[in-house]
Every structure is written in structure tokens, then in C-alpha cells.
Amino acid sequence: MLDVLQQLSETLEARKGAAADDSYVASLYAKGLDKILEKVGEEAFETVLAAKNASTDAAQKDKLVYETADLWFHSLVMLAALDLKPDDVLNELARRFGLSGLDEKAARDPQ
Ligand SMILES: N=c1c2ncn([C@@H]3O[C@H](COP(=O)(O)OP(=O)(O)OP(=O)(O)O)[C@@H](O)[C@H]3O)c2ncn1[C@@H]1O[C@H](COP(=O)(O)O)[C@@H](O)[C@H]1O
């Protein structure tokens, strides 16, 4: 699953050189950081709403997954716009989990 983040991260980097007319991500970069942050805020709100609905109606869980994917995606665009990568966040999570970083985790758990 980490491959998905890695490949998406590479695509987000590549879009820095793309035309805004051809790419949603390039169009966000062209609109600037404030627009990207607005999208992150919007998607966070939609995710919270979806979680509330899913808490009383299990049929809404698909919607929650969809909105969370939108939130993660726009968060990755935000990180990329500031020249950060998913690994920066994953390494921080690993550190909190008691690991010094992803390399150590890979050594312990090759699969
Ligand atoms: N994962 C995503 C992804 N998730 C959501 N979205 C887009 O995010 C937007 C969110 O929908 P909204 O209705 O909130 O936004 P909107 O109304 O279109 O835009 P606003 O006017 O509100 O800014 C939609 O246009 C979705 O298509 C994504 N667009 C791209 N990707 C990935 O990014 C890659 C590069 O995309 P492009 O740059 O478009 O080639 C793609 O191959 C995908 O892997």
C-alpha cells in the first residue's frame, strides 16, 4: 500500500511542470497555496460530516472512505506544494510508534 503513496507522490512532483489545463493537480498549484489549503479544509469538513453519518448508518461507510481519500489526496498536494513528501509524515508516525524511521521498520518487517 505504501507504493500507492510513493507513486502518487511522484505524480504530484511531476505535475509541478505540467500545464494547468491538462491536470487538476497542476491547476491547484497554479491557483496557489491558499486554494490548496481551502481544499484541505473543505475535504476535512466533508470527512467529518461523512463520519457522523456513518456512525448512525453503516451504509454511509463507503462515503466516508471516499471523502477520506479526497482529504488524504489534498493533504498530499499541500505537502508537495511545500516540498514535503509522504515519507516525512510516515517517518514521524514511525517515530511516535517507537521506531526511528521507515528503514528500521522495513528491516524488522520486510513484507
Ligand atoms: N487522487 C486524485 C484525486 N482525488 C480527488 N481528485 C479531484 O479532486 C477534486 C475534488 O472535487 P471537488 O468537487 O471538491 O472539487 P472541484 O469542484 O472539482 O474543484 P473546486 O472548484 O472546488 O476547486 C475533483 O476534481 C477530483 O477529480 C483527484 N484528482 C487527482 N488524483 C490523483 O492525482 C493524479 C494526477 O491528477 P491530474 O493532475 O488530474 O492528472 C491522478 O492520476 C490521481 O491519481
The ligand as a Tripos MOL2 file, in Angstrom:
@<TRIPOS>MOLECULE
LIG
   44    47     1     0     0
SMALL
NO_CHARGES

@<TRIPOS>ATOM
      1 N1         -6.3830   11.1020   -6.3080 N.2       1 LIG1
      2 C1         -6.7250   12.0510   -7.0240 C.ar      1 LIG1
      3 C2         -7.9130   12.8260   -6.7440 C.ar      1 LIG1
      4 N2         -8.8160   12.7300   -5.7420 N.ar      1 LIG1
      5 C3         -9.6950   13.7180   -5.9550 C.ar      1 LIG1
      6 N3         -9.3640   14.4210   -7.0780 N.ar      1 LIG1
      7 C4        -10.0580   15.5760   -7.6570 C.3       1 LIG1
      8 O1        -10.3250   16.4910   -6.6240 O.3       1 LIG1
      9 C5        -11.4510   17.2560   -6.9750 C.3       1 LIG1
     10 C6        -12.3130   17.3690   -5.7240 C.3       1 LIG1
     11 O2        -13.5990   17.5220   -6.0680 O.3       1 LIG1
     12 P1        -14.4110   18.8180   -5.6600 P.3       1 LIG1
     13 O3        -15.7850   18.6150   -6.1680 O.co2     1 LIG1
     14 O4        -14.2290   19.0850   -4.2120 O.co2     1 LIG1
     15 O5        -13.6160   19.9540   -6.4290 O.3       1 LIG1
     16 P2        -13.9890   20.7190   -7.7560 P.3       1 LIG1
     17 O6        -15.3830   21.2140   -7.6540 O.co2     1 LIG1
     18 O7        -13.6590   19.8660   -8.9520 O.co2     1 LIG1
     19 O8        -12.9250   21.8960   -7.6570 O.3       1 LIG1
     20 P3        -13.0360   23.2920   -6.9040 P.3       1 LIG1
     21 O9        -13.6250   24.2350   -7.8940 O.co2     1 LIG1
     22 O10       -13.8470   23.1100   -5.6410 O.co2     1 LIG1
     23 O11       -11.6030   23.6060   -6.5890 O.co2     1 LIG1
     24 C7        -12.1370   16.5630   -8.1590 C.3       1 LIG1
     25 O12       -11.8800   17.3150   -9.3400 O.3       1 LIG1
     26 C8        -11.4320   15.2190   -8.2140 C.3       1 LIG1
     27 O13       -11.2830   14.7410   -9.5420 O.3       1 LIG1
     28 C9         -8.2460   13.8910   -7.5770 C.ar      1 LIG1
     29 N4         -7.5020   14.2330   -8.6710 N.ar      1 LIG1
     30 C10        -6.3760   13.5200   -8.9250 C.ar      1 LIG1
     31 N5         -5.9840   12.4320   -8.1510 N.ar      1 LIG1
     32 C11        -4.7160   11.7090   -8.4350 C.3       1 LIG1
     33 O14        -3.7750   12.6310   -8.9300 O.3       1 LIG1
     34 C12        -3.2360   12.1520  -10.1510 C.3       1 LIG1
     35 C13        -2.9020   13.3310  -11.0410 C.3       1 LIG1
     36 O15        -4.1060   14.0010  -11.3860 O.3       1 LIG1
     37 P4         -4.0970   15.0760  -12.5680 P.3       1 LIG1
     38 O16        -3.2370   16.1720  -12.1300 O.co2     1 LIG1
     39 O17        -5.5360   15.4980  -12.7390 O.co2     1 LIG1
     40 O18        -3.5790   14.3680  -13.7870 O.co2     1 LIG1
     41 C14        -4.3330   11.2570  -10.7310 C.3       1 LIG1
     42 O19        -3.7840   10.2900  -11.5790 O.3       1 LIG1
     43 C15        -4.9100   10.6240   -9.4830 C.3       1 LIG1
     44 O20        -4.0970    9.5110   -9.1060 O.3       1 LIG1
@<TRIPOS>BOND
     1     1     2 2
     2     2     3 ar
     3     2    31 ar
     4     3     4 ar
     5     3    28 ar
     6     4     5 ar
     7     5     6 ar
     8     6     7 1
     9     6    28 ar
    10     7     8 1
    11     7    26 1
    12     8     9 1
    13     9    10 1
    14     9    24 1
    15    10    11 1
    16    11    12 1
    17    12    13 2
    18    12    14 1
    19    12    15 1
    20    15    16 1
    21    16    17 2
    22    16    18 1
    23    16    19 1
    24    19    20 1
    25    20    21 2
    26    20    22 1
    27    20    23 1
    28    24    25 1
    29    24    26 1
    30    26    27 1
    31    28    29 ar
    32    29    30 ar
    33    30    31 ar
    34    31    32 1
    35    32    33 1
    36    32    43 1
    37    33    34 1
    38    34    35 1
    39    34    41 1
    40    35    36 1
    41    36    37 1
    42    37    38 2
    43    37    39 1
    44    37    40 1
    45    41    42 1
    46    41    43 1
    47    43    44 1
@<TRIPOS>SUBSTRUCTURE
     1 LIG1         1 GROUP 0 **** ****
